[in-house]
Amino acid sequence: MTRVVIIGGGAAGASAAARARRLDPSAEIVMIEAGEMITHAPCGIPYAVSGVVPDYKSLMTYTPEEFEKERNIKVLIRTRAVDVDPDKRTVTIVRGDREEKLQWDKLIVAAGARPLVPKIPGVDLAGVLTLRLPDDVPMLKAELSNASTVGIVGGGYIGVEMAESLLTLGKKVLLFEMFNRVLPTALDDDMAAVVADEMKKRGVELHLGEKVVELKGSGGRVAEVVTEAGSYKVDKVVLAVGVRPDVDLAVKAGAKLGETGAVEVNEYMETSRPDVYAAGDVAEKTHKLTGKKVWIPLAPSANKEGQVAGGNAVKGRVLRFPGVVGTAVTKFFDLYIARTGLSEFEAQQAGLKYDKAVIKARTKAQYYPGYAQVQVKMLAEQGTGRILGVQVVGWDHVAASYADIAAVAIERGMTIEDLFFADLGYSPPTAPVWHPLIVAARVLSRGKL
């Protein structure tokens, strides 16, 4: 009987456990989770904080009890994995005040990512908050309940989403981003400017190009955000400067780290150490366009990587994970923001020469009521016409589906001509007769289509 131990009960860990059980009904499977919830959705934290999601426990798909009963998987919640011995094949865990060791035949590290905390004075003050697990929601709501002004450090996905959450709660929001645009790793300047304008219209006080250098306190609690440009009074601070892979246990297990700082894995989610797998936010991925290693921590790929790791742990190389193209979606109130493939900066870093086009369109026929504005940016490789990247911002959730179409096109190596002739659906209530993606492809063709 194979004994599989999985560190982490989030997207990748739970998915690995479920797949391992499906492929091997006789395997002994143990899943270790530091928090109280498994199959949880950290992406929903901002919406639970704002109250859009009324019960934070709904961010959990299965309870530990359901997972154990329905899938015969032993789940250890409120249990910390603190050490791994790859030679003796043991994981040291701490449950309450008791320490014990678990034997494993196959180990899957799905420890996820942890919030990045900048090394500046004052980050340890009371009232400085980070987001990691849905378990944190009650604490976050309690901390923010009596705040009138909240500073957000970081303008990435979490920063933008928390800005919406805090405005919904009636807070004054100051957002600080060291780069000159919001969503700096996702969008180019021109598309990010649309998001920034919307954020300002909604009341966010944006401080772009301002690096935070210190958090000052009063009576042990944060009271001031200090940047290179000035000082600002706040009641609380949310750190949203990003996350980093939680690789400590993988390293202890003998796994090698890759060039991105995440765990190096092959297409079977195998690490450099035999019988040790890594999946989800802890592991690096291969970008399908460039063939290079990247670290893009997102739930959809984490779930799929978990499936691959779990299946291969019990059956041996029956599944492979082909890589990602970096598709991501978020929103700020009614403005939906999506991207896939490469940004201009990423294309330049990859040494690719490209043409670009930005078009404005409507999401429905111009005569049909209720249409929304949408802006599409497309990059195509010079010479080949291969689509390299698409960014979409629009006041309708259909913007996300545009990025999904583009993601498939990019994964399949489609050119702007291929996309132009794609048989996309049309109905006045759902799309204009010239789909915005097809319009962008035609503009990029420079009159050839």
N, C-alpha and C positions, 0 to 999 in steps of 0.2 A: 504493500500500500504506500502510495506517495503522499508525503506530508508537505503541503504548501503553506508557507507563512507569508502573509501580506502585511506590509507596514503602510498603513493609511487606509481610511475607509471612505474617501471621497470618490470623485468620478472615476479615476483610473483604478483605484484599489477595489472598489465594489464591482466595477465592470470586470476586472481580472478574476475576482472570486466567482462571479456568476458564470463566466465562460469556462473556467476550470471545472466547476461543478457540472456544467452541461456536457462537457466532453469526457469527464471521468467521474461517474457516479460513485465510485469507491474511494476516491481520494479524500484524505483528511485535510480540510482547509480551515485555517485560522486567520482571522483578520483583526489587526490591532488598530485602534483609533484613540487618539489622545482626548478628543472631545466626547460629547454625549450623543452626537448625531452622525449617522452614516448616510451614504448616497445623498450627500448634501450639496447645495447649490450656493457657493459663496457669491456668485454673480448677482444673486437676488438680495444681498445685504442692503444696498442703498434703498431698495424699494420696501424692505421690511422696516428700516429705520424711519422712513417717511410715513409709513402707514398705508401705502398703496397695497402692500401685502399685509393684511391685518395680523396674521399669526406667523411668527418667524419659524415655527415648527413645520409649517407647510413647505419650507425650503428643503425638507427631507422627503425623498421618494419612498423609502422603506424605513420602518423602525428596526432597530437591532433584533427585536423579538421576531418580527416578520421574516427577516432575512434568515434567522436561525431555523425557524419552523418550516418555511416554505422551501428553503434551498439547502438545508442541512449544512450550514456554514457557521462555525463557532465565531462569535463576535465578541471581542473584548473592548468595551468602551471605557472611557476614563482611564486608559492604560497607555503609559508612555514607553516606547521602545528607546532604550538609552545606550545600548551597545550591541555590536554584532561580532561574533567570532567566526570568520569564514572557514577556519581549519576544523574547529569542533562543530561547526554548523549549528550554532546557537544564537538566539536573540535574547538579550537580557531585557526584561520588562519590569516596570514598576506599577503596581496597582495599589493605590492608597499608600500605606507605609510598608508594603510587602514587595520584596524583589524576588523574581524567579527567572528561570531560563526555559526557553522553548526550543526544542530541536526542530530542524527543517531539512528536507531533502531538496526543496526548491524554495528560493526566497525571491519575492517580488517587492521592490522598494517603490512605493507610490506615495512618498511623503509630501509631495506638492511643493508649494513655494511659500516663502514667508515674507512679510512686509519688509521693504528696505527702509532702514532708519538712518537718516543722514547723520554724519558725525559732526554735529554742531553743538555748541553749548545750549543747554536747556531742554534737550529732547526727553530727558527723564523727569521733567516737571509733571505734576498732577494736571490733568486736563488735556494732555497731549495724547491723542487717540490714533490707533491703527485699526485696520479691518483685515480679518483673516477668515474666521469661521462664523457660520450662522449662530453658533452658541453665544457669540459676542453681542448679539443684537440687544438683549435687555440692558446690558451694561451701557452700550452706546446710546440708547434712548434715554436712559437715566442721566447720563453725563450731559447730554445735549439739551435736556428739557428746560434747564434754567439758564441757558446761554442765549444772549441776544445777538452777539456778533461772533462769528466763527471764521477762522482763517483756514484755508485749505492750501497745503503745500504740495504742489504737483498738479499739472493740467492734463494728465493722461486720462484713460478711461474712467478710473475710479474717481479722480478729481472732478471730472465733468458730471458723472452720475451723482456724486455726493453733493455737488452744487445744486442740482435739481432737488434732491432730497431735502436739503436744508432750507431752500427757498420755500418749498412746500410746507415746511414746518414754521414758516414765518420768520426765519433768521436773516440777519444781514450777513452776506457772504463776501469774503475777500479771498480771491484765488491768486496764488503766486506760482509762476512758472518761469524757470530760469531761461528757457528758450523763448524765442520771440513769437511763438504761436501755441495755441492749445493743441492737444493730441499730436505732439511733435514727432512721435515715432510712427504715427498712422497716416497722417495727412500732409500734403504739401502746403506751402504758404497760402496759395490762392483758395484752396478748399477750406483750410482751417480758418481763414478770415471770415467765411460765412458763419461758421460755428461761433466764433468770437463775437461777431455782431449780434447774433441771437442771444448769447449769454448776457451781453451788456444791456440789450433791450429788456431782458427779464429781470435785471437788477443786480447781476453779479458785478462786483468791483474787480476788474481784471488788472493784474500787475504782471504783464508779460515782459520777459527779458530782465526780470528782477530775481536775482539769486538770494535765497534766504540764508543768512549767515549766523543767526542766533535767535533763540527763543528766550525771552526774559520773563521772570516770574515775580509774583508778589505773594508773600506768605506761603511759598512752596507751590503755588499754582501758576500756570501760564497766564500771562497778562499782555504780552507784547510780541509781535513778529517783527524782527529786524532784518531788513534786506540791505543790499549794497546801495539802494537808493533812498531808504527812509525807514521809519519806525511806525508801527500800526497797532492800535489797541484792539485786543480780542479777549473773549471770554474762554474760548476753547480753540484747539487746533487739531485738524485732521491731517495726518501725514498720508499723502497719496503719491509718493515719489516713485512708486513702482514696487516690484517684488523681485526676489532672487530665489533660485532653486534651493530647496532644503536638502543639501547633498551630504550632510555629515554622516548619516547612517550608511549611505551607499559607499562612501569612502571607507568607513570602518569594515564594510563587507568586502573590500578589496576591489571595488569598481573604479575604473579610471575616469577622470573628468575630461570632457572634450574642450575644444577651443573656445566654446561659448561660456564655460564655467559650469554648465549642466553636465549630467552624467552621459558619457559616451555610450551609445547603443547602436547596434546594427538594425537591419530591417525586421529582425525577429524580436526586437526589444531585449536582446541579450547584451549584458555588459561584458567587460573584459574578464570578469571572473566567472568561471563555469558555474552553471546552475543559479546564477544571480541575475535577475531581470530588473529593469527599471521602466516605469511608464508614467505618463502624465507630465505635470509641470516640473518634475525633478529631472526629466530627460530632455536632451536636445533632439532636434528633428532635422530632416533633410528638406531643403527647399526644392520643390519640383522644377522650378524655372532655372535656378542657377546651379543646382547640384551641391550647393554648399550647406554646411551645418549652420543651423539657426536655433534660437531659443524663443519660441512663441508660445507662451502659456495660456492656452484656451481650452475650455471644457469639451467641445466636440472632438478635438483630436485626442484629448486625455481619455475619453471614453473608448475610443477606437484602439488606442495604444494599450489600454487595459485589457481589451478583448484579445489582442494579439499576445500579450505577455501571459495572460491566464491560460489561453489555449496551448501555447507552446510549452509552458511549464509542465503540463501534464501529458502532452502528446508529441512534443518535439517538432518544431518548425512546420506546423500545419497552417500557420497564418503569417502574413508579413504586413508591415506598415509602410506604405510607399512614400510618405512624406506629406508636406503641406504647401499651400500657396499663400498662407497668411490672411485668410478671410476673417473679418471681424466686423461686428455691428454694435452700435450703441445708439443712445438717443439723448437729447436734451429737451424735455417737454415734448413739443410736437415736431421737433426737428430730428429726423432720423439720419444717421451717419453710418456709412458702410464703406469698406475697402477690401480689395483683394489683389494679389500679385505684388508688384513692386511699385514703390513710390519713385519719384525722380531721384531722390538721394540714393535709394537702394539700387536703382538701375545704374547710376553713375559709379557706385561702389563696385558693382559687378562688371564694370567696363563695357556696358551695353550702350550703343548709340540708338537714340529713339526720337520719334516725333510725338507730339502731344496735341490734344484738342480738348477744349472745354466748351460744352454746349449747355444751353438752358432750354428746358422743355416743360411740358405739362404731363401729368400722370393719367389723364383721360382725354378723350376728344375735346377739342376746344369749345364745342357747343354744348357739351354735357355738364350739368351742374356739379359742383363739388370737387372739381379738379384741384390739384396742388402743384406748386412749382417744384421742380427738381433740377439739380445741376449735376452733370456727369463729366468726369475727366477721364480720358483714356490715353494710355501710352502704347505705342506700337514700335517694334524694332525696325530701324531703317533697313531697307533692302528686302527683308523677308515679309514685312507686314505682320509678323507674329505679335499677338496681343501680350503686353507685358504687365499691365496694371490698370485697374479701374477704381476710381473713388466716386462716391455718390453722396450728396446731401440733398434732402428734400423733406417737405412737410407732409409726408405720408409714409406709412410703414412699408409701402411697396418698394421704397428705396432699397430695403434689405434684399428683396428678391432680385433686383438688378445686379447686385453684387454676387448673388448666388449663381445667376446665369453666367456672369463673367468668370466666376471661379471655375466652372465646368469648362468654359471655353479655353481658359488659360491652361488648365490641367491637360486638356486634350491637344494643346499646341495649335489652336485655331488662329487663323489670320483675320485681319479686318475684312477681307473678302468673304471668308467663311462665315463670319458673324453677320455681315450684311445680308447674305442670302439665307441665313437661318430662318426657319419657318416658325417665328414667334406668333403667339395668338393675338388677335385684335377683336375688341368689342368696345363701343364708345364708353360704357361705364368702367372699363378696366384698363384701357390703354389707348393712346393715339394710334392712328393707322401706321405712322412711322414711329416705331418704338425708339425711345431715347438712346438705347445702346446702338441701334442700327444707324441712327442719325450721327452719333459720335464716330462710328466706323466710317461712314461716308465722308464726313468732314476730314478725317485723317487720311483718306485716300487721295486727297488733293485733286478732286475732279475725275478720278479714274472710275468711280462707281456712281 
